[in-house]
Amino acid sequence: ATPRPAASPAARRMARASGVALTLVPGTGRRGRITAADVAAQLGGRAATVVLLHGLFDQPKGWRDLPARLARMGHAVAVPDLPGHGANSHVETIAEAISALLPLIPSGPLYLVGHSFGAVLATALARRLGPRVERLVLLSPAGLGPRINPDFMLGMLHAETPAALARALSLLDAGPMSEAVLAAELDRLSAGRVGMAALAALAASGGMQQADIAADLAALDCPIAAVFGTADRILDWHDCAALPARAAIHLVRGAGHLPHLAAPELVAGLIVAPVHSAPLAREG
C-alpha cells in the first residue's frame, strides 16, 4: 500500500476540496510535511480569494479569528469595510454601495461571504461579477423575509450611552462586553452614524426589510450555502424557506445572529470546501 503522506489538517481539507492527490504534492514543511500552501502551489495559484462582508453596524475586526483561520487553510482573505463605514463613501442605493465596493474586491476567482446586510451586498456582487464568484456563503442573511427587529435597528442608530448600546448589542447574543469596549463602540458608531443611517435605510424601515435577494439568488450559477442560528433575535431563521431549492442550509441550534462565532469550524469549512445542494442540515 502507498504510505499516507504527512500533511497538515488544513492541507488535507484543501486537497479534498480541490481534488488534488497529496501523493503528488511536494511538502515544504518540517520533515517534508505538506502544508496548505503546498497544495495551493500545486493548484497553480488557483485558490480563490475569500471576501468577507460584515453586517450593517459591524466592522472588519468583528470577524474575529475567521480571516486568520482561512489564511491558515491557504487562502488569501480580503475584509473590506462596508460603504458608509470608516473611510468609505456615503451611499443611498444598493447600486452605489456595489460601485463603492468594487475597487476593494481583489481580482481573480472569489469566494464571497456575507453576514446579515453584508449578505445582501455579497449577493449583488455575485450577480455583478458572474463566473468569477465560485461560491457564495450567507450568514444570517437579510433580504429573505419581511421582518427585522426594529429595537435592534433603533438601538444601534440612536443609542447615546454605553448602557443603551449594550441593550441593543445584547440582541446579537455575542456575549458580554467590557465598559471600555462599549465606550469604544459607541464612539465608532457615533462618528459614522450618518453613513450607517443611509445604509440602514436600504436594509429596513419601520421593522420591515426593504431588500429582497431571493430572485438574485435564484439567478446565480455558483454554489450557495446559508447558515442560520435558531435563536436569532434580529432575523427569523424560518426565512431560509425563501432560498433556492438547490441552496445548502445549515442551522446552528441555539446560536443567535452571529452563527459564524458560534460555529467557526463549520463556517470555515463551508467557505473553503465544495458546497453541494443538500437537504436541510442541523448543526449542534
Rosetta blueprint (number, residue, H / E / L):
1 A L
2 T L
3 P L
4 R L
5 P L
6 A L
7 A E
8 S L
9 P H
10 A H
11 A H
12 R H
13 R H
14 M H
15 A H
16 R H
17 A H
18 S H
19 G L
20 V L
21 A L
22 L H
23 T H
24 L H
25 V L
26 P L
27 G L
28 T L
29 G L
30 R H
31 R H
32 G H
33 R L
34 I E
35 T L
36 A H
37 A H
38 D H
39 V H
40 A H
41 A H
42 Q H
43 L L
44 G L
45 G L
46 R L
47 A L
48 A L
49 T E
50 V E
51 V E
52 L E
53 L E
54 H L
55 G L
56 L L
57 F L
58 D L
59 Q L
60 P H
61 K H
62 G H
63 W H
64 R L
65 D L
66 L H
67 P H
68 A H
69 R H
70 L H
71 A H
72 R H
73 M L
74 G L
75 H L
76 A L
77 V E
78 A E
79 V L
80 P L
81 D L
82 L L
83 P L
84 G L
85 H L
86 G L
87 A L
88 N L
89 S L
90 H L
91 V L
92 E L
93 T L
94 I H
95 A H
96 E H
97 A H
98 I H
99 S H
100 A H
101 L H
102 L H
103 P H
104 L H
105 I L
106 P L
107 S L
108 G L
109 P L
110 L E
111 Y E
112 L E
113 V E
114 G E
115 H E
116 S L
117 F H
118 G H
119 A H
120 V H
121 L H
122 A H
123 T H
124 A H
125 L H
126 A H
127 R H
128 R H
129 L H
130 G H
131 P H
132 R H
133 V E
134 E E
135 R E
136 L E
137 V E
138 L E
139 L E
140 S L
141 P L
142 A L
143 G L
144 L L
145 G L
146 P L
147 R E
148 I L
149 N L
150 P H
151 D H
152 F H
153 M H
154 L H
155 G H
156 M H
157 L H
158 H H
159 A L
160 E L
161 T L
162 P H
163 A H
164 A H
165 L H
166 A H
167 R H
168 A H
169 L H
170 S H
171 L L
172 L L
173 D L
174 A L
175 G L
176 P L
177 M L
178 S L
179 E H
180 A H
181 V H
182 L H
183 A H
184 A H
185 E H
186 L H
187 D H
188 R H
189 L H
190 S H
191 A H
192 G L
193 R H
194 V H
195 G H
196 M H
197 A H
198 A H
199 L H
200 A H
201 A H
202 L H
203 A H
204 A E
205 S E
206 G L
207 G L
208 M E
209 Q E
210 Q L
211 A L
212 D L
213 I L
214 A H
215 A H
216 D H
217 L H
218 A H
219 A H
220 L L
221 D L
222 C L
223 P L
224 I E
225 A E
226 A E
227 V E
228 F E
229 G E
230 T L
231 A L
232 D L
233 R L
234 I L
235 L L
236 D L
237 W H
238 H H
239 D H
240 C H
241 A H
242 A H
243 L L
244 P L
245 A L
246 R L
247 A L
248 A E
249 I E
250 H E
251 L E
252 V E
253 R L
254 G L
255 A L
256 G L
257 H L
258 L L
259 P H
260 H H
261 L H
262 A H
263 A L
264 P H
265 E H
266 L H
267 V H
268 A H
269 G H
270 L H
271 I H
272 V H
273 A L
274 P L
275 V L
276 H L
277 S L
278 A L
279 P L
280 L L
281 A E
282 R E
283 E E
284 G L
